Every structure is written in structure tokens, then in C-alpha cells.
Amino acid sequence: EQEQEQEVQDEEDIVRRREYNIQRQDPVPWSFASLAQGPQGVAAFYGLSSFAVFKDVKLWPSGGAPIAFPSQLLVSGGYFHKVWTLASTRRLKNTVILMDWTPSAGQLQAGTAADVEGSGAGGGVTYSADAVTRFRRAFDFCDVLGDAVLDHAALRLLLRSMGALPTQEAEARAVAADVTARTTASRDGVVTWEEALAMAQSRRFHPVHKGRWFVALSLEEAEGVRRAMHAAPNSDVIPGADTALALYCIGNGALLDATYNYTPPPFLQAETARQCYRFLDSEVNFSEDEQCVLLRALQANTPAQRATFFDEIRGCRRRQQRAWSKTTLTTVLSTAEETPLYEFRSTLTAVRARVVAKGLRLLDAFRAFDSDRDG
């Protein structure tokens, strides 16, 4: 009973009375043909790093400020007009549809997150001494053979611990092989400690397409974009331009529709976008891989900044106001940077790999760990 009373009190602490402006938002029109010009040609689109709700100084004295997101993530004014940031508190729409947008398919360029973001949100980092120590432990845990280098299998263990691999094994092998090729010059494909550290800090494990953007759309805008796609199923959706588009459901990542010339983005680029928009949608349940992806994208902001932003956004939604400290999101909102997650997950990954390598059944492994034989 005491625990139930505490949960009720926690929710009462989070729920705060606010006065919402219910004035109807006028549509924010933009020309479909302007999609061929890139972000500079669509005035209705703005960076997710500029997104913020009206500052309520009574509830969040230190709030009202946006936080840094990767620069390729945008928001349409049809989803939320920036004027409301300065005018009044409004209810937020659910973030449902994501448009994957390539103004010119012929100008897509392969690169890394650091190439696009520099040292900004989601880009390259320089580890502190403590972070280097933690990453070294992760490296050593994945070095199953103990020879101070990672072969293909060991590198996959490390990348898996970093949440950097798809769940499908065939796709995971292909991604790991690509990372190996960009990380080491060794003929036998092994990765040294120094190369692994450089890979992590320079984001060589995180390929991206330069010239690609993601936009959160309103449902009405998504309907219009899909109508235009269906009007030109086997030809350029914008006459005279090689613009490529796709619409995704943010919740489960399902592809809803795409133009004939659409090329999917690299795995981590797509996952980073989806998890950031799920965060914007006030989701609180993230898998371990998703936590790694989201934390890498947001760690340019302090934990306090992330938490305040999340609380402000969720306060404008019709959602159950559960304490996020009791959800898996707490890892993202309370962990300063990425390496503690790598260290912890590599420990589990290494144990699993060694159990499998020794051919132990689960019961045999349990008995081996049960040193005092107390069951």
C-alpha cells in the first residue's frame, strides 16, 4: 500500500496544471516542387535543434530552451509552428510520420556522422581519460582470444555492445565488414586498440549519406506527399529533378511509401533519426540498442538539459505523466556520455560469447557461476 501511495504521489508531482491555447493553427503552406532545392528552399522546415515549446517560468525556471540534435533532423511548421514557442502553451500533436528526403539522389555522398556533424550533436567526440578507460575495458571484454586485437567476430561483439549493428545477422556481418575496411589497414582485418579508439571517437562505425534529411510532418502534409508519390509511380516525383522521398512510421520504423528512385539510408543513420523523433514524441520505452543510439545523438547536451526538455515537451501532450526515472529512458536522461553503456553491455556480451564458445548449456553456466553452491 505504501508503494502504491508513493506511485500516486510521484504522478501528482509530475502533473502540473497549465493553461493551453486552443486557437486553431492555420496551415503552413510550402511548395512541393521546392523539395528539389534542399532545406534552404523550404522556409516551412526548421532544424529539430530549434524546436522548443513556450517557456513556463513558473514550472521550469531553467527551461524553455531547445537542445542540440543532429543537423539532418528537421521539423515542418505544419507539425508545430515556431511562433507558438514565443506565444503560448499549446498541446503537441503525436509525432507519427517521418519523411526521408533526398533533394537530389545523384548528389548523395557517403560519409560518417563526424563528416556531417563535425563535433556537434551526434558527431565526433574526444573521450575524457575516464571514458578512454571505460572503452578500453569494453575492448578487452570483447577480445575473447586475449591477443590485444579484435578479429571480425570480436569486432562484431564490440559493435553489438555499442548498439551499432542491425538485428539480422547477415546485415550485421556486412556492416561489421564495412567498418573493418574503414578502420584498419591490416591485411588480415584485425583491429588494434588504437584503431578501435579512433573508430569510436571519429564515428567510423556510423556511416551516413550526406545530402539526406529527415522531416517530422503533420498527417495532413504526409497525405499530400503520398498523393504526389502516387501521381508519379515510375517517374520523377518532381519533373526535371531526381528528388527521392520515403515516408516512414516513426513508432515501428515501417516503410509506408517511397519514390521509385529511393535508396534507404545506412542502418545507424536511419536508427538515429527514428530514436530522436521517438524522444520528441515523449516515448519512454527504449531497448538497450536504442538507448545507445539515442544517447550518442544527445550527449552534446547535459543530462539536466535533456531531462528538462523532455519534461517540457511531455507536459504539452495528453499522455500519462509517469516518472521517467521508472522507465528505460532514465539511462538516456541520467548518463553523461556513451562509454558507461559500452562497458556494461560488453561485459554481458563477453560472458555470452564465452559461454557459447565453451559449449556450455545455460544450466552448466549457472552452476559454474554459483561458486558457493547455494542455488
C-alpha positions as CSV (number, residue, x, y, z in Angstrom):
1,E,0.0,0.0,0.0
2,Q,2.9,2.4,0.8
3,E,4.4,1.7,-2.6
4,Q,1.1,2.4,-4.3
5,E,0.7,5.7,-2.4
6,Q,4.2,6.7,-3.4
7,E,3.5,6.0,-7.1
8,V,0.4,8.2,-6.9
9,Q,2.4,10.9,-5.2
10,D,5.1,10.7,-7.9
11,E,2.5,11.2,-10.6
12,E,0.9,14.1,-8.8
13,D,4.3,15.7,-8.6
14,I,4.7,15.4,-12.3
15,V,1.2,16.5,-13.4
16,R,1.0,20.3,-13.3
17,R,-1.9,22.5,-14.3
18,R,-1.3,24.5,-17.4
19,E,-3.4,26.8,-19.5
20,Y,-3.3,25.7,-23.1
21,N,-4.0,27.9,-26.1
22,I,-6.7,26.1,-28.2
23,Q,-6.7,28.5,-31.1
24,R,-6.7,26.6,-34.4
25,Q,-3.3,26.7,-36.1
26,D,-3.5,27.9,-39.7
27,P,-1.8,25.6,-42.2
28,V,1.8,26.5,-43.0
29,P,1.9,26.0,-46.8
30,W,5.0,25.0,-48.8
31,S,5.5,24.2,-52.4
32,F,6.1,20.5,-53.1
33,A,8.4,21.5,-56.0
34,S,10.6,23.3,-53.5
35,L,11.7,19.9,-52.2
36,A,14.1,19.8,-55.1
37,Q,16.0,22.8,-53.7
38,G,17.1,21.4,-50.4
39,P,16.4,22.8,-46.9
40,Q,17.3,26.3,-47.9
41,G,14.4,26.3,-50.4
42,V,11.7,25.2,-47.9
43,A,11.1,28.0,-45.4
44,A,8.5,26.0,-43.5
45,F,11.1,23.4,-42.4
46,Y,13.4,24.2,-39.5
47,G,16.0,22.2,-37.5
48,L,14.9,20.0,-34.7
49,S,17.7,21.7,-32.7
50,S,15.5,24.9,-32.8
51,F,12.4,23.1,-31.5
52,A,11.0,24.3,-28.2
53,V,7.7,24.9,-26.5
54,F,6.6,28.0,-24.7
55,K,8.7,28.7,-21.6
56,D,6.6,28.4,-18.4
57,V,8.9,30.1,-15.9
58,K,6.7,29.1,-13.0
59,L,7.1,25.3,-13.7
60,W,10.6,25.2,-15.3
61,P,12.7,28.3,-14.4
62,S,15.6,26.9,-16.3
63,G,13.6,25.6,-19.2
64,G,12.3,27.0,-22.4
65,A,15.4,26.2,-24.4
66,P,15.9,23.8,-27.3
67,I,18.6,21.1,-27.1
68,A,21.1,20.0,-29.8
69,F,20.1,17.3,-32.2
70,P,21.9,16.1,-35.4
71,S,21.6,18.7,-38.1
72,Q,20.0,16.4,-40.6
73,L,16.8,16.3,-38.5
74,L,14.1,18.8,-39.3
75,V,10.6,19.7,-38.3
76,S,7.8,21.1,-40.5
77,G,5.9,24.2,-39.5
78,G,2.8,22.2,-40.3
79,Y,3.6,19.9,-37.4
80,F,4.4,22.8,-35.0
81,H,4.7,26.4,-35.9
82,K,7.7,28.2,-34.4
83,V,5.5,31.2,-33.5
84,W,3.9,29.2,-30.6
85,T,7.3,28.9,-29.0
86,L,7.1,32.6,-28.1
87,A,3.4,33.0,-27.9
88,S,1.7,30.5,-25.6
89,T,1.5,26.9,-24.4
90,R,-0.2,24.5,-26.9
91,R,-0.9,20.8,-27.0
92,L,1.5,18.9,-29.2
93,K,0.4,16.6,-31.9
94,N,1.7,13.0,-31.9
95,T,4.9,12.6,-33.9
96,V,3.8,9.9,-36.3
97,I,5.2,10.3,-39.8
98,L,8.8,10.8,-40.8
99,M,9.8,11.9,-44.3
100,D,13.2,10.7,-45.5
101,W,14.1,13.4,-48.1
102,T,16.9,13.5,-50.6
103,P,16.7,16.6,-52.8
104,S,19.0,15.1,-55.4
105,A,19.6,11.4,-55.5
106,G,22.5,11.8,-57.8
107,Q,24.3,14.0,-55.3
108,L,24.2,11.6,-52.3
109,Q,27.7,11.2,-50.8
110,A,28.9,8.5,-48.4
111,G,30.5,9.8,-45.3
112,T,30.4,9.4,-41.5
113,A,28.5,11.2,-38.8
114,A,31.6,13.2,-38.0
115,D,31.9,14.4,-41.6
116,V,28.3,15.8,-41.4
117,E,28.1,16.9,-37.8
118,G,31.7,17.8,-37.0
119,S,32.0,17.8,-33.2
120,G,28.3,18.7,-32.8
121,A,25.4,16.6,-31.7
122,G,25.8,13.1,-33.0
123,G,29.2,13.8,-34.4
124,G,32.8,13.1,-33.5
125,V,33.9,13.2,-29.8
126,T,37.0,13.3,-27.8
127,Y,36.9,10.9,-24.9
128,S,38.0,12.0,-21.4
129,A,40.5,9.9,-19.5
130,D,37.7,8.2,-17.7
131,A,35.9,7.5,-20.9
132,V,39.0,6.1,-22.5
133,T,39.4,3.7,-19.5
134,R,35.8,2.5,-19.8
135,F,36.2,2.0,-23.6
136,R,39.4,0.0,-23.0
137,R,37.5,-2.3,-20.7
138,A,34.8,-2.8,-23.3
139,F,37.6,-3.5,-25.9
140,D,39.2,-6.1,-23.5
141,F,35.9,-7.8,-22.7
142,C,35.3,-8.3,-26.4
143,D,38.9,-9.5,-27.0
144,V,37.8,-13.2,-26.5
145,L,41.2,-14.6,-27.6
146,G,43.2,-12.2,-25.4
147,D,45.6,-11.2,-28.1
148,A,45.1,-7.4,-27.8
149,V,43.4,-7.2,-31.3
150,L,39.8,-7.7,-32.5
151,D,39.2,-10.1,-35.4
152,H,35.9,-9.9,-37.3
153,A,33.9,-11.9,-34.7
154,A,35.3,-9.9,-31.8
155,L,34.7,-6.6,-33.6
156,R,31.1,-7.6,-34.1
157,L,30.8,-8.2,-30.3
158,L,32.1,-4.6,-29.7
159,L,29.8,-3.0,-32.3
160,R,26.9,-5.0,-30.9
161,S,27.7,-3.6,-27.4
162,M,27.7,-0.1,-28.9
163,G,24.2,-0.7,-30.5
164,A,25.7,-0.2,-33.9
165,L,24.6,-3.4,-35.7
166,P,21.2,-4.4,-37.2
167,T,19.5,-7.4,-35.6
168,Q,19.7,-9.5,-38.7
169,E,23.0,-11.5,-38.7
170,A,23.6,-11.2,-42.4
171,E,23.2,-7.4,-42.3
172,A,25.3,-7.2,-39.1
173,R,28.2,-9.1,-40.8
174,A,28.0,-6.7,-43.8
175,V,28.0,-3.6,-41.6
176,A,30.9,-5.0,-39.5
177,A,32.9,-5.8,-42.6
178,D,32.4,-2.2,-43.9
179,V,33.5,-0.8,-40.5
180,T,36.6,-3.0,-40.5
181,A,37.6,-1.8,-44.0
182,R,37.3,1.8,-42.9
183,T,39.1,1.3,-39.6
184,T,42.2,-0.8,-40.3
185,A,44.8,-1.2,-43.0
186,S,45.7,-4.7,-41.7
187,R,45.6,-7.4,-44.4
188,D,44.1,-9.9,-42.1
189,G,41.4,-7.4,-41.0
190,V,42.2,-7.3,-37.3
191,V,41.6,-4.1,-35.3
192,T,44.1,-2.9,-32.7
193,W,43.2,-0.9,-29.6
194,E,44.4,2.3,-31.1
195,E,42.3,1.8,-34.2
196,A,39.2,0.9,-32.2
197,L,39.6,4.0,-30.1
198,A,40.0,6.2,-33.2
199,M,37.0,4.4,-34.8
200,A,34.8,5.2,-31.8
201,Q,35.8,8.9,-31.5
202,S,35.7,9.6,-35.2
203,R,32.5,7.7,-35.8
204,R,33.8,5.5,-38.5
205,F,31.3,2.9,-37.3
206,H,28.5,5.4,-38.1
207,P,28.1,5.8,-41.9
208,V,25.7,8.4,-43.2
209,H,24.6,9.8,-46.5
210,K,25.4,13.5,-47.0
211,G,22.6,15.2,-48.8
212,R,19.8,13.4,-47.0
213,W,17.4,14.9,-44.4
214,F,14.6,13.7,-42.2
215,V,11.5,15.8,-41.5
216,A,8.7,15.3,-39.0
217,L,5.5,16.0,-40.9
218,S,1.9,16.5,-39.8
219,L,-0.6,13.8,-41.0
220,E,-2.1,16.3,-43.5
221,E,1.3,17.0,-45.0
222,A,2.1,13.3,-45.2
223,E,-1.2,12.7,-47.1
224,G,-0.2,15.4,-49.6
225,V,3.3,13.9,-50.1
226,R,1.9,10.4,-50.6
227,R,-0.6,11.7,-53.1
228,A,2.2,13.2,-55.1
229,M,4.1,9.9,-55.0
230,H,1.2,8.0,-56.3
231,A,0.7,10.5,-59.2
232,A,4.2,9.6,-60.5
233,P,4.8,6.0,-59.5
234,N,7.5,5.3,-62.1
235,S,8.9,8.7,-62.9
236,D,10.4,11.7,-61.2
237,V,8.0,12.9,-58.4
238,I,9.2,16.5,-59.3
239,P,9.5,16.9,-63.0
240,G,13.1,17.7,-64.0
241,A,14.5,16.8,-60.6
242,D,15.8,13.5,-59.2
243,T,14.3,14.1,-55.8
244,A,13.8,10.9,-53.8
245,L,11.3,10.6,-50.9
246,A,10.1,8.0,-48.5
247,L,7.5,8.1,-45.7
248,Y,8.1,6.0,-42.5
249,C,6.0,5.3,-39.4
250,I,8.2,6.6,-36.5
251,G,6.8,4.2,-34.0
252,N,7.8,0.9,-35.6
253,G,10.0,2.1,-38.5
254,A,7.7,0.7,-41.1
255,L,8.1,2.0,-44.6
256,L,4.8,3.4,-45.8
257,D,5.7,4.6,-49.3
258,A,8.7,5.6,-51.4
259,T,9.5,7.0,-54.9
260,Y,10.9,4.7,-57.5
261,N,14.5,6.1,-57.1
262,Y,14.6,5.9,-53.3
263,T,17.7,4.4,-51.7
264,P,17.5,3.5,-48.0
265,P,20.0,5.2,-45.6
266,P,22.7,3.3,-43.7
267,F,21.3,1.5,-40.7
268,L,22.6,3.8,-38.0
269,Q,21.6,7.0,-39.8
270,A,18.0,5.7,-40.0
271,E,18.0,4.5,-36.4
272,T,19.4,7.7,-35.1
273,A,16.7,9.7,-36.8
274,R,13.9,7.4,-35.6
275,Q,15.0,7.3,-32.0
276,C,15.4,11.1,-31.8
277,Y,11.9,11.6,-33.2
278,R,10.6,9.0,-30.7
279,F,12.2,11.0,-28.0
280,L,10.4,14.1,-29.4
281,D,7.2,12.1,-29.2
282,S,7.8,11.6,-25.5
283,E,8.3,7.8,-25.7
284,V,9.8,6.3,-22.6
285,N,10.5,2.7,-23.6
286,F,13.7,2.1,-25.4
287,S,15.7,-1.1,-25.9
288,E,19.3,-1.3,-25.0
289,D,20.4,-0.8,-28.6
290,E,18.1,2.2,-28.9
291,Q,19.4,3.7,-25.7
292,C,22.9,3.6,-27.1
293,V,21.8,5.2,-30.4
294,L,19.8,8.0,-28.6
295,L,22.5,8.8,-26.1
296,R,25.1,9.2,-28.8
297,A,22.8,11.7,-30.6
298,L,22.0,13.7,-27.4
299,Q,25.2,13.6,-25.3
300,A,26.3,17.0,-26.5
301,N,23.6,18.2,-24.0
302,T,23.9,17.7,-20.3
303,P,21.6,15.2,-18.6
304,A,19.8,18.1,-16.9
305,Q,19.2,19.8,-20.2
306,R,17.8,16.6,-21.8
307,A,15.6,15.9,-18.8
308,T,14.2,19.5,-18.7
309,F,13.5,19.4,-22.5
310,F,11.7,16.0,-22.2
311,D,9.6,17.1,-19.3
312,E,8.6,20.3,-21.0
313,I,7.6,18.5,-24.2
314,R,5.7,15.7,-22.5
315,G,3.9,18.3,-20.4
316,C,2.3,19.5,-23.6
317,R,0.9,16.1,-24.6
318,R,-2.1,14.1,-23.5
319,R,0.0,11.3,-22.0
320,Q,0.2,9.5,-18.7
321,Q,2.8,11.6,-16.8
322,R,4.8,8.7,-15.4
323,A,8.1,9.4,-13.7
324,W,10.7,8.7,-16.4
325,S,13.1,7.5,-13.7
326,K,11.0,4.3,-13.6
327,T,11.4,3.7,-17.3
328,T,14.2,2.7,-19.6
329,L,14.6,6.3,-20.7
330,T,16.3,7.0,-17.4
331,T,19.6,5.7,-18.9
332,V,19.5,8.4,-21.6
333,L,18.5,11.2,-19.2
334,S,20.9,10.4,-16.4
335,T,24.0,9.2,-18.2
336,A,26.5,11.9,-19.2
337,E,28.1,10.1,-22.1
338,E,28.2,6.8,-24.0
339,T,31.1,4.7,-22.7
340,P,29.4,3.5,-19.4
341,L,26.8,1.8,-21.6
342,Y,29.5,0.2,-23.8
343,E,31.4,-1.0,-20.8
344,F,28.3,-2.6,-19.2
345,R,26.9,-4.1,-22.3
346,S,30.3,-5.5,-23.4
347,T,30.5,-7.4,-20.1
348,L,27.3,-9.1,-20.8
349,T,28.2,-9.7,-24.5
350,A,31.6,-11.2,-23.5
351,V,30.0,-13.6,-21.0
352,R,27.5,-14.8,-23.5
353,A,30.3,-15.3,-26.1
354,R,32.5,-17.3,-23.7
355,V,29.6,-19.5,-22.6
356,V,28.8,-20.3,-26.2
357,A,32.5,-20.8,-27.1
358,K,32.8,-23.4,-24.3
359,G,29.7,-25.2,-25.4
360,L,28.0,-24.8,-22.1
361,R,24.3,-25.1,-21.6
362,L,22.6,-22.4,-19.6
363,L,22.3,-24.7,-16.5
364,D,26.0,-25.6,-16.7
365,A,26.9,-21.9,-16.9
366,F,24.7,-21.1,-13.9
367,R,26.4,-23.9,-11.9
368,A,29.9,-22.5,-12.9
369,F,29.0,-19.1,-11.6
370,D,27.3,-20.4,-8.4
371,S,30.6,-20.7,-6.5
372,D,29.0,-21.1,-3.1
373,R,26.6,-23.7,-4.3
374,D,23.5,-22.2,-2.8
375,G,21.4,-22.4,-5.9
